[in-house]
Amino acid sequence: MDLKYVQCPYCLKPFQETDDVVVCPECGTPAHRACWKQNGHCLYENKHASGFVWQIPYSKEREEAEQKAREEEAERKRAATFGSGNGGRDTRPDGMPFDNEYGNYASYTTGDHGEMKPTMRVIGPDEMLGDFRVREYGDVIQKNKNKYIPKFFIMDRTKRNFVGNFAAFIAPTLWSAYRRMYGVAIILVILQFIVPLAALDSVVEYYSEAATLARQYVMTNATDEEAAEEAMAALMEKMPEPPVALQINHYIIMAIHVLMGIFANTLYKRRCEQLLSKAKAIENADERAQFIKRRGGTSVIAAVLFAAILYTLLNLIVSIGMQRGYGQEMAEATTKAAEAATKAAKNAQEALIALWRN
């Protein structure tokens, strides 16, 4: 039993390594042998009948010493794995500089006042990240793994559920499709268009009226820039208010961008873990590697297909409204545009289904 920084319950003096210490056979309370003989019984004898068991009391000095020992042990293991030297940079066991393939990881140590201080170190391919090794995550991520794995490490070591993702914030649907998270991408498409489609009549009416006013501006007799600006200002004053459905949809889209910017890496980490769990069930190593290669990585084709779907849906709604607004003279041309958009949407859907099955 390590009794460093622990006091004798009788004399209240800290135990030393050279002290003669005895332990109560009933509850395990330690004491100096001389103190025990002087008192003739355990200090907590009256608690024995209730099943009392002595526990090492809290000590700030002991906690700091244990923390220091853990850090020294972690450093020892790191040096045993990667070696030392090379100006303090992590190296492989053979002394060669580590290639930094998996990126830098911000680990944390405790400062003098209890604050968390970040320190940078290189991530090794055989280090554990949850239930899987870093190189296994790298096999799934493939492109830009040296950027995502450090983020996964920070999330895992600090128990945080989010680390910002700027690409997912800017284009959440396209990023999800690019990272082969097709289920997430489909849900985002539905969320972005479910309200406008549910209130299609009011949305179409809005675009129809806007198209009619825009046509009046196009047909204005303004011959100079100043007159054109006045005509545009008059047009904007007459523009209708967007329907409630479009206003609600605007806030939904904003929420999607913000939430994906915050939690996209969490979703991606879980997707990698799910894929690795499925691959773990494949006994043949070559088949397992092929499965991960096929299902992991990125897909530019999927991103383009989802971009086409988003554009087609938006263009379809707007074109119907413009058809009503521009009148009979534009009806035939707009109808053809709508038919082309519908056909493009169908082709994109079929291609997406085929990609999903593969």
C-alpha positions in Angstrom: 0.0 0.0 0.0 1.4 3.4 -1.0 1.0 5.6 2.1 2.9 8.6 0.8 1.2 11.9 1.9 -1.1 9.9 4.2 -1.3 10.7 7.9 -1.3 8.3 10.9 -4.8 8.6 12.4 -3.4 8.8 15.9 -0.4 11.1 15.8 -1.4 12.8 12.5 2.1 12.6 11.2 2.7 11.7 7.6 3.9 8.1 7.0 7.5 7.8 5.9 9.0 5.0 3.9 11.1 3.8 6.8 8.2 3.9 9.4 7.0 0.6 11.0 3.4 0.5 10.0 0.6 -1.9 10.9 -2.8 -2.3 9.4 -6.1 -3.1 11.2 -7.2 -6.6 10.2 -10.9 -5.5 10.3 -11.0 -2.3 8.3 -7.5 -1.8 6.9 -6.7 1.4 8.7 -2.9 2.0 8.8 -1.1 3.3 11.9 2.4 3.5 13.4 3.1 0.3 15.4 4.0 2.5 18.4 0.7 4.4 18.1 -1.3 1.2 17.8 0.3 -0.3 20.9 -0.2 2.9 22.9 -3.9 3.0 22.1 -4.5 -0.8 22.1 -7.2 -0.8 19.4 -8.2 0.6 16.0 -9.3 4.2 16.0 -12.4 3.2 14.0 -13.3 0.1 16.1 -16.8 1.4 16.8 -17.5 1.4 13.0 -16.4 -2.2 12.4 -19.9 -3.7 13.0 -21.3 -1.5 10.1 -18.7 -2.9 7.6 -16.5 0.2 7.6 -13.5 0.0 5.2 -10.8 2.6 5.4 -10.0 4.5 2.2 -7.0 6.6 1.3 -8.1 10.2 2.0 -7.9 12.9 -0.7 -4.7 14.8 -0.8 -3.8 17.6 -3.2 -0.1 16.6 -3.0 -0.9 13.0 -3.7 -3.1 13.9 -6.7 -0.4 16.1 -8.2 2.2 13.4 -7.6 0.0 10.7 -9.3 -0.6 13.1 -12.2 3.1 13.7 -12.6 3.7 9.9 -12.6 1.1 9.4 -15.3 2.6 12.0 -17.5 6.1 10.5 -17.0 4.7 7.1 -17.9 3.0 8.4 -21.0 6.3 10.1 -22.1 8.2 6.9 -21.5 5.8 5.0 -23.7 5.9 7.6 -26.4 9.7 7.6 -26.4 9.7 3.8 -26.5 7.4 3.9 -29.5 8.8 6.8 -31.5 12.3 7.2 -30.0 13.8 10.5 -29.2 16.4 13.0 -30.5 16.3 14.8 -33.9 15.9 18.2 -32.1 13.1 16.9 -29.9 10.9 15.8 -32.9 9.2 12.5 -32.7 11.0 9.8 -34.6 10.4 6.2 -35.6 12.1 3.5 -33.6 14.9 3.3 -36.2 15.6 7.0 -35.6 14.2 8.3 -38.9 12.0 11.4 -38.6 8.3 10.6 -38.4 6.6 11.5 -41.7 3.7 13.3 -40.0 1.3 11.4 -42.2 -1.5 11.5 -39.7 -1.0 15.1 -38.6 -0.4 16.8 -35.2 -2.6 16.2 -32.2 -3.2 18.8 -29.6 -2.9 16.9 -26.3 -3.4 18.6 -23.0 -1.5 18.9 -19.7 -2.4 20.6 -16.4 -0.7 23.9 -15.8 0.5 25.3 -12.5 -2.9 26.7 -11.6 -5.0 23.8 -12.8 -5.6 25.1 -16.3 -5.5 22.9 -19.4 -2.5 23.7 -21.5 -2.3 22.3 -25.1 0.9 20.7 -26.3 1.5 19.5 -29.9 2.8 16.0 -30.8 2.8 13.7 -33.8 0.1 11.0 -34.0 1.4 7.4 -34.6 -0.4 5.0 -36.9 -0.8 2.3 -34.3 -2.2 4.5 -31.6 -5.7 3.7 -30.4 -8.6 6.1 -31.2 -11.6 4.5 -29.4 -11.8 0.9 -30.5 -9.7 1.2 -33.7 -6.2 2.2 -34.6 -5.3 5.5 -36.3 -4.2 3.8 -39.5 -7.6 2.1 -39.8 -9.3 5.6 -39.6 -6.8 6.7 -42.2 -7.8 3.8 -44.5 -11.5 5.0 -44.3 -10.9 8.8 -44.6 -8.1 8.5 -47.2 -8.1 12.1 -48.6 -7.1 14.7 -46.0 -6.8 12.1 -43.2 -4.0 14.2 -41.6 -6.6 16.9 -41.0 -9.5 14.8 -39.8 -7.6 12.4 -37.5 -6.2 15.2 -35.2 -9.8 16.5 -34.9 -11.0 13.1 -34.0 -8.2 12.8 -31.4 -9.2 16.1 -29.8 -12.8 15.0 -29.6 -11.9 11.7 -28.1 -9.3 13.0 -25.5 -11.3 16.0 -24.4 -14.7 14.2 -24.5 -16.1 17.0 -26.7 -18.8 16.2 -29.2 -17.9 18.9 -31.7 -14.9 20.4 -33.5 -15.7 23.0 -36.1 -15.8 22.1 -39.8 -15.7 25.1 -42.2 -16.3 23.1 -45.4 -19.5 21.5 -43.9 -20.6 25.0 -42.7 -20.3 26.5 -46.2 -21.8 23.6 -48.2 -23.3 21.0 -45.8 -25.1 18.9 -48.4 -22.3 18.8 -50.9 -19.7 18.0 -48.1 -21.8 15.1 -46.8 -22.2 13.7 -50.3 -18.4 14.2 -51.0 -17.6 12.3 -47.8 -20.0 9.5 -48.9 -22.5 10.1 -46.1 -25.4 9.8 -48.5 -28.1 9.3 -45.8 -27.1 12.6 -44.2 -27.1 14.4 -47.6 -30.6 13.0 -48.5 -31.9 14.2 -45.1 -30.5 17.7 -45.7 -32.0 17.9 -49.2 -35.4 17.0 -47.7 -35.1 19.5 -44.9 -34.2 22.3 -47.4 -37.2 21.7 -49.6 -39.9 20.1 -47.5 -41.4 23.5 -46.5 -41.4 25.1 -49.9 -42.9 22.0 -51.5 -45.6 21.7 -48.7 -46.6 25.3 -49.5 -45.9 25.1 -53.2 -48.9 27.3 -54.2 -47.9 30.3 -52.1 -44.2 29.9 -53.2 -45.1 29.7 -56.9 -47.5 32.7 -56.5 -44.6 34.7 -55.0 -42.2 33.9 -57.9 -45.0 34.5 -60.4 -45.7 38.0 -59.1 -41.9 38.7 -58.8 -41.4 37.6 -62.4 -44.2 39.8 -63.7 -42.7 42.9 -62.0 -39.2 41.9 -63.3 -40.6 41.7 -66.8 -42.0 45.3 -66.4 -38.5 46.4 -65.5 -36.9 44.7 -68.4 -39.4 46.4 -70.8 -38.8 49.9 -69.3 -37.9 52.7 -71.7 -35.0 53.9 -69.6 -32.2 55.0 -71.9 -29.5 56.0 -69.3 -28.1 54.6 -66.1 -29.9 57.1 -63.8 -33.3 56.3 -65.3 -32.6 52.6 -65.0 -31.7 52.9 -61.3 -34.9 54.8 -60.7 -36.9 52.1 -62.5 -35.1 49.4 -60.4 -35.8 51.3 -57.1 -39.5 51.6 -58.1 -39.5 47.9 -58.9 -38.0 46.9 -55.5 -40.7 48.9 -53.7 -43.4 47.0 -55.5 -41.8 43.6 -54.9 -44.1 41.3 -52.9 -43.1 40.0 -49.4 -41.8 36.5 -49.4 -44.4 34.0 -48.1 -44.1 32.6 -44.6 -43.0 29.2 -46.1 -39.9 30.8 -47.6 -39.1 32.8 -44.5 -39.3 29.6 -42.4 -37.2 27.8 -45.0 -34.6 30.5 -44.7 -34.1 29.9 -41.0 -34.1 26.1 -41.6 -31.2 26.5 -44.1 -29.3 28.8 -41.7 -29.7 26.2 -38.9 -28.5 23.4 -41.2 -25.3 25.4 -42.0 -24.6 26.3 -38.3 -25.3 22.8 -36.9 -23.4 21.0 -39.6 -20.5 23.4 -39.1 -20.5 22.4 -35.4 -21.3 18.7 -35.5 -20.2 17.5 -39.0 -17.0 15.9 -37.6 -19.0 14.1 -35.0 -21.2 12.6 -37.7 -18.2 11.7 -39.8 -16.3 10.1 -36.9 -19.4 7.9 -36.2 -19.7 7.0 -39.9 -16.0 5.9 -39.9 -16.6 3.8 -36.8 -19.6 2.2 -38.3 -17.8 1.3 -41.4 -14.8 -0.1 -39.5 -17.2 -2.2 -37.3 -18.7 -3.7 -40.5 -15.3 -4.3 -42.0 -14.2 -6.0 -38.8 -16.7 -8.8 -39.4 -15.0 -9.6 -42.8 -12.5 -12.4 -42.1 -10.5 -12.2 -45.3 -8.0 -9.4 -45.1 -8.0 -8.6 -48.8 -11.8 -8.5 -48.9 -11.8 -6.3 -45.8 -9.3 -3.9 -47.4 -11.4 -3.7 -50.6 -14.6 -3.1 -48.6 -13.0 -0.2 -46.8 -11.5 1.3 -50.0 -14.8 1.0 -51.8 -17.0 2.4 -49.1 -14.5 4.9 -47.6 -12.7 7.9 -49.1 -14.5 10.6 -51.1 -16.8 10.9 -54.1 -16.7 13.9 -56.4 -19.5 12.3 -58.5 -21.8 12.1 -55.5 -21.2 15.8 -54.7 -21.9 16.8 -58.3 -25.1 14.7 -58.4 -26.4 16.3 -55.2 -25.5 19.8 -56.6 -27.6 18.9 -59.6 -30.5 17.8 -57.5 -30.4 21.0 -55.4 -30.2 23.1 -58.5 -33.0 21.2 -60.3 -35.4 21.4 -57.4 -34.9 25.1 -57.0 -35.0 25.8 -60.7 -38.2 23.7 -61.0 -40.0 25.8 -58.3 -38.8 29.1 -59.7 -39.5 28.2 -63.3 -43.2 27.3 -62.6 -43.6 30.8 -61.0 -41.9 32.5 -63.9 -44.1 30.7 -66.3 -47.2 32.1 -64.7 -45.6 35.5 -64.4 -44.3 36.0 -68.0 -47.6 34.9 -69.5 -48.6 32.9 -72.6 -45.8 34.2 -74.8 -43.2 32.5 -72.6 -45.3 29.5 -71.6 -43.9 27.1 -74.2 -40.3 27.9 -73.6 -40.7 27.7 -69.8 -42.6 24.4 -70.0 -39.7 22.9 -72.0 -37.3 24.2 -69.3 -39.4 22.6 -66.6 -39.5 19.3 -68.5 -35.8 19.4 -68.9 -35.3 20.1 -65.2 -37.6 17.2 -64.3 -35.7 14.9 -66.6 -32.4 16.0 -65.1 -33.7 15.4 -61.6 -34.9 11.9 -62.6 -31.5 11.1 -64.2 -29.7 12.4 -61.1 -32.0 10.3 -58.8 -31.3 7.1 -60.9 -27.5 7.8 -60.8 -27.6 8.4 -57.0 -29.6 5.1 -56.4 -27.0 3.2 -58.5 -24.2 4.8 -56.6 -25.8 4.0 -53.3 -26.3 0.3 -54.3 -22.6 0.0 -55.4 
